[in-house]
Every structure is written in C-alpha cells, then in structure tokens.
Amino acid sequence: MTAKNKAINGGKWITVSTIISTAFQFIQVSILARLLDPAVFGVVSVSTLIINFFYIFGNLGFSNSIISKQESDPKILSTLYYLGFILGAIIFVVIFFSSPLVVAYYKEPKLDRVIKIASFYFLIIYFGQIYLFLLQKELMFKSVAIIEILGAVIGTTVAITLAYNHFEEVSLIYGQLATQTVRAVLSVVFGYKLFKPLFYFNFKAIQDHLRFGLYNVGDGVLGFVQGNSDNILVGGLLGVKLLGYYTIAYQLAIFPITKLNPIILQVAYPMIAKMKSDDNLIKQSYIKILDLVSYLNFPLLAGLLVTADSVVPLLYGEGWDETIHLIKIFVFVSAFNCLTNPLFTLAFAKGKPNLLFYLNLIILVIKIPLIYIFSNYWGITGIAFAFLTATFIDLILAFFVTQYLIGDFFKEFMTNLAKPLLFCLAMILAVGIYKMYAGQEGVLHTLAQVVIGGLIFLGLTFRFKVSLSEVKSFRQSL
C-alpha cells in the first residue's frame, strides 16, 4: 500500500474513532451535567490542567521527534522508553505531594483527593506511549482508532457508573484513568511487533531527540500557560463554580478542533514529515489542509453559534444558562484556533519548533495583561473576550510564520476560505429567520434548526465547491 493510500485509509479509521469517541464524550457530559454540580466540573478542570501541564515535561517532544526523524533504532527507542518511566515516576511524586499548594490557591479542599488520585496517570501512560507514537509513525491508524474507541467506551462507562453511585468529582478522575489504562495496554498489544525493548540505556544516544524536544517542551510550557491562563485565573479569582461554567462552555465550543482536526492533522503530520524536502509539495498540501479544516469546522461552529440558546438546555438540563454567552464567544476562539493549529505540521517538518516557542512567548506576553484588564471590567465574560483577542493575534502572527516557512500562500488561502464563510453566513441567516418566526425551544425546533443549517451548507458546498460525482469517485477510490 502506498503512503497516499495509507493516509486515506488512516483518515477513514481516525474519522470512525473520532465520531464514536465524540458520541461517548457527549453522552458522558450530558449525563454528568444532570448528576453533578457545576463546581464538580471546576474541580476536575483544575486536575486536568495540572495533568496537561506536567505531561509536557513527561513527553519531552519525543512523539514529534520520533515521527520527524522516522526513528527506528531499537537502542534509541529503548532509551526513550525507559526515560519515560523515570520521568513518569518523578512527575507522579511531584504532583502527589503538591496537592496542598493547589488546595491553598483555589481554596477548595476537595482538590486534595482529586489531585492525588489523578497523579497515578503518570504511572500508567508510559507503558504504552512509545508504541502509540510508532503506530502513528508507520501510519497504522486502524490500530490507533481501535485503541481510542475502546478507551473512550470504557472510560465513559466507568465515569457514569461511579457518578450514579455518588462518587462525585472522583468519578470523572477514575474514568480518565480507566481510559488511559486501556490505551496503554492496547498500545503495547498492537505496537509490540514494531518495537521490543532492549536492556539498553544510553543517555548520549538520544541527544538529537533531546535537542529537538528542547524547544518543543519550551513551546509546550508557553503554549499551556497562554492557552490556559484564563482557566487558571478564573478558578483562582472567581471560584471553582464559575470555572465549571467556563470549562463546559469552552469544551463544547472547541469540540470541532479537538475531535475533527486530529482526523486531518494526525495523518497529515507523518505525511508532511516524509515529504519535507519538497517545498512546493508541502505548500500545496498545507493549503489543502487549511481548506479542509475550514469546511469541516466552520459549519459546526456557525451552527453552534446560532443554536446555542436551544442546544444548551437540551444537552445539560437546567442551571447552565450561564454558559450560553460564553459559548458564543468561544465559537470564534475555536474558529481562529482551527486555522492556527496546522502550523505545527510545518514547523516540525521543517525542523523549526523554535518558531512555535517564540510565537507562544509573544502571545503569552500579550494575553496575561489583557486577561487582567478585561476581567476587572467584565468578570468572567471579560476573560473570555481577552482569550478571543489573544487568539486572533495568534492567528495573524501564525500566518506570518507560515509565509516565512512556505512562501506566499495567503491569496490562495483566502480565495478558498471565502466560500465556507459565505455558506456559513447563509446558514446563520436561514436559521435565524426560522427562530424568529417558528420558535427555538424544545427538541423539535432544535432539530429543525440543525436540519435547515445542515442542508443549506451541504447544498451550497455541492453546488459551488465539490460535485456529487466527485464525492462518488472519491468513495470508489477508497
């Protein structure tokens, strides 16, 4: 099978796993929002922030360096594997014993237990992490998809079962640990044929990977701080309950990015890494990636923008109205992010992770003062607007970096972008007219809005972007 066919086949499997995983996550959040208080989601959000922060150091950029360098030396892979275990143990100890500091900052005693349980995440993931990287490097996305699906199913089942039995915030934590345990075990099962660890450890042998990962880690830390500074400040200044509202609103609005974009980027990065010597081919591939993410993300975000008033009560039940205006702000944050995120495929393929580091440093310097100023005037809404402003600046700067890496692309990109934007405007107008004259509350009105918006966007896409005959030809090629 050619690399192109592997990519197409991988895209199919990642699509399937994404759809299923997304469905289970929606089910989990919808059920738990009715069982748990918003403050519970705030507590779990703090735990997730801490895990994500320390994961930056635990990973050390090895996933990107293994793929970029197409690493296959068993001695180097063995050293990276054992180093992962060492880092995991160190991080576990740090997190476990730092819980009193977290409790003191957020003034929430429940965080002590949650943080200590969550710290076991780092004693689990390193058993299978390197195998997952190798599966991605070899474009074995069917195996990756199976791992993700089973992890989502079991994790969701554990979380809901425990929540029904009054485990409160730890139900979500145990659900996350169950997901990671399944992923670790299955990664070893599927990936063992690619790598059998040797009794070998040589720190000097992985110097190239460490150098590659240096900026990767620096970029990750800065990206984490500038990407989560709003969450950190919301919880510390306004309390975990408002953080719960903020978290749920943000999670719903970024669903397209976290669930749809990986379908493209998870396949695109290994492919671009293999063609990194051909600048023109990389440029055309990158423009196609931007075109595809806009057609996948924008209609969903536009639909959420115009139907949020109807969707939130149906998904989460009563008591979540506070999230609606935040969702409408985060829709635009998500739209800007989906066009910024693909930049990493270029930066890593070109061996320029330092550019991402500097970009995140600039955005961090801009974002923190914005959050402070906006929050003083408009509270939680101001923090959301500060995030939006910083994200827009990030997008503009990312386009300058892209121009530096691949040359002039902006005119062709904007020509491609015009159509999905116009299609979304037509969709929003039609749904808005329906809401004005027919109503918006209840399941039937919400479904009608979704159907109207979907038909308009698909109809315009098939009329002006891609024909049905082209879709049929593509399906036959699969």
Summary of the structure (lengths in Angstrom):
residues: 478
radius of gyration: 22.3
end to end distance: 12.1
largest distance: 71.3
contacts: 1670
relative contact order: 0.10
helix: 87%
strand: 0%
